[in-house]
Amino acid sequence: MKIGVRAHDFGRNSIENIVKIITEAGFTCTQLAPTKAIEGIANFADITENHIEKIQTAFADLEITVLGCYIEPSVTDKETRLKNVEIFKNNLTYAKKLGVKIVGTETTHLDTNTPQAEREKIYALLKDSVLRLAEHAEKENVFIGIEPVAEHTLNTPELTKRLLDEVNSNQLKIIFDPVNLVLPETISRQNEIFQQTFDLIGEEIVAVHIKDIVIENNQKVWREIGQGVIDYTQIMGWLLKNKPHVNMLREGVTRDSYENDLRVMLKMSL
């Protein structure tokens, strides 16, 4: 189990400096979102073959666990949605060239009070997008890492299981972020939600995002790892037994907190 960090949490840097900063901080893998982390890449259209070659060389000794390509796969405007699908397809191709196994995304933000009938329509858009992506992922032999989020289209373990079943592709996998699966009003049920996640979709987890929160004024408020309310005893107990080689990626690290976060995550992974 490697311990990593999102590259852009240390700011936007040159390709070479990203590797230097992350390795000197003590992390052994990363989630790299080029448009958020690399100087000179403001959007996906800026990525060139030269960038890919430089990333491949610079990251020779630092594993890129996930190539971050956060798109809107269930946005209702069809032209925009299909453009987003093409962007993600390009990133699947980049990942193959880089030797990265996973390209990751969340799904479109969706108000938690959205009526079920409307949710079904938006889910259908998500499914259409993922079916298109899966075809290309199978061609490139790269995983789609889709992340369920309680405030998004793909909002529950049950719906995620449904998507996995209906797309029916070995290239569709799950990025598990426990904080993103709970709401302020469901935090008291976190153990039930996490166990349901493991039971329904646990086998498809290929990366884990690690962060911590407390609930204040009915809002999630970030904390250093181990100083919030997320039950990592349950989570790590399951992961160490069932997914001992999955990489953990610290999300939201700061220059002030990374040393403590890394220390706690290393202890958790033993």
Stockholm file with secondary structure:
# STOCKHOLM 1.0

chainA/1-270         MKIGVRAHDFGRNSIENIVKIITEAGFTCTQLAPTKAIEGIANFADITENHIEKIQTAFADLEITVLGCYIEPSVTDKETRLKNVEIFKNNLTYAKKLGVKIVGTETTHLDTNTPQAEREKIYALLKDSVLRLAEHAEKENVFIGIEPVAEHTLNTPELTKRLLDEVNSNQLKIIFDPVNLVLPETISRQNEIFQQTFDLIGEEIVAVHIKDIVIENNQKVWREIGQGVIDYTQIMGWLLKNKPHVNMLREGVTRDSYENDLRVMLKMSL
#=GR chainA/1-270 SS CCEEEEGGGGCSBCHHHHHHHHHHHTCCEEEECHHHHBTTCSSGGGCCHHHHHHHHHHTTTSEEEEEECCCCTTCSCHHHHHHHHHHHHHHHHHHHHHTCCEEEECCCBCCTTCCHHHHHHHHHHHHHHHHHHHHHHHHHTCEEEECCCTTBSSCSHHHHHHHHHHHCCTTEEEEECTGGGCCGGGGGGHHHHHHHHHHHHGGGEEEEEECEEEEETTEEEEECTTSSSCCHHHHHHHHHHHCTTCEEEECSCCTTTHHHHHHHHHHHTC
#=GC SS_cons         CCEEEEGGGGCSBCHHHHHHHHHHHTCCEEEECHHHHBTTCSSGGGCCHHHHHHHHHHTTTSEEEEEECCCCTTCSCHHHHHHHHHHHHHHHHHHHHHTCCEEEECCCBCCTTCCHHHHHHHHHHHHHHHHHHHHHHHHHTCEEEECCCTTBSSCSHHHHHHHHHHHCCTTEEEEECTGGGCCGGGGGGHHHHHHHHHHHHGGGEEEEEECEEEEETTEEEEECTTSSSCCHHHHHHHHHHHCTTCEEEECSCCTTTHHHHHHHHHHHTC
//
